[in-house]
Amino acid sequence: MLTKRLVLAAACILTTFAALPAAQAADPTYTVGAGGTYRPFEFETPQKELVGFDIDVIKAVGKAGGFNVKLVSTPWEGIFATLDQGDRDIIISGITITDKRREMVDFSAPYFPADQVIITAPGAKVAGLADLKKLQVGVVNSSTGDIAVSEELGRASTSIRRFDNTPLMLEELYRGGVDAAVGDVGVIKFYIKSHPEKPFKLVYDNKFKRQYFGIAVKKGNKVALDKINTGLKKIVADGTYAKIYKQWFDADVPTLPQQ
Amino acid sequence: MGGFQWNIISEYMPLFVEGTLMTLKCTVICVIAGTLLGLVLGVGRLAEARHGFYKYFLRYAVQYPVRFYVSFFRGTPLFVQILLIHFALMPMLINPSGGLIISGDFAREIRSQYGAFMSAVLAISLNAGAYVSEIFRAGIQSIDRGQAEAARSLGMTYMQTLRKVVLPQAFRRMLPPLGNNAIAIVKDSSLASAIGLAELAYAARTVSGAYARYWEPYLMISLIYWAITLVLSAFVQHLETRYGKGDRRQ
């Protein structure tokens, strides 16, 4: 009787010792940075909790790819530097994959198609990107819209007015401080939906290249990147991605390119 | 890190040049407007009469509002004041759809051309006025009461006493803190980058945003700010020696 108990106890202790380090090695915890002012991709609840499409995606990716997610609200300004400094392991913040950014960080496979759109007052005579040349154009600092407008108006043009976030930029447009603005269609549409009192006109232009959002890690961090890509593939395949997408956007679930 | 990349700076040179000009323009206007406002407020803060109607008028219609004003602008962050003025007060006054002062297409035109500039200058000037008024108050109070009494007994009016006897003496003592205030304005103008005013800090924000590099742009504008404040303090020193002469025995 006593020996039986002893054996059982020993077995218990042994298994816990054996299981603990193994479990830790299998599921690392990554610190994930995301900006807090990019509705509906990431924003903060009154309880300071980060929520949004990106947040749901990275949580699902973590679960499927085998890592724990520790979310930290990180302002967009300087967000890339947090990877190099080791403050964050992963950033997901509606980041469009561009060649220039590829030089600084490594990107996961695309997880969201990002289209740019021009927003103006209802009466403005703007038919496309070319018409912005003589206007004051609002963009979010170093966003994809900023890059597109910079190409059109010149990188150092003072007609480009850069703001910290989309709501600030759209407020300035609404107040007549800028003549037009350029931003991500998903964010803009969500803003218009939640502010029906502000009349805006959306202008699409084929000159905006179709681009995609990616999840970024520090250059050379292959371990994290592989886990992210594995997780992403899994949630797309098993329908979790589609479920999250439908929860945040009205439109049909897009097919993502594999790369 | 890859060393100090000069090409980043040179690529964005027009932005840095325009940013410097904008910072200078902002500083000059705000220093002048802030000093004038501060003079009016400082005198208003001290306005008092011994008896009769003016005693109560000066106390409740001049002194108390000025105290309230100074307390508000010194008691809230300038950054908040800039946002408050740009996104709340100015849209109320100048708005294409029913602004109190200007409305219609002209308002749109003004806002898009000068909106951020006007808001920044207004906010910084109002803020500086509050601080400068305290400098004036301290300066005026530091002049011996006998000076004013002597002037009044010579038959000078209140304004004459202030203009010809008290203020010239007080001004000498106020120069160092006024210089300090001007230097603070140079640096405070950087807060206007939040409303999209293309000044120096805005240029650095743009560059760091585009390249995710922080040494080059922020070191660059630090040097420019430093140069501006050095020139400014040299100018104040020059004024001090010039207006301080009367105090020195030759």
Interface residues (C-beta under 8 A of the other chain):
Chain A: E77 G78 F80 A81 K100 M104 L135 Q136 G138 N141 S142 D146 I147 S150 R155 A156 T158 R161 R162 F163 D164 E171 E172 R175 G176 G177 V178 D179
Chain B: E11 Y12 M13 P14 L15 E18 F87 M90 P91 N95 P96 A107 R108 R111 S112 Q113 G115 A116 A194 I195 G196 A198 Y202 R205 T206 S208 G209 A210 A212 Y214
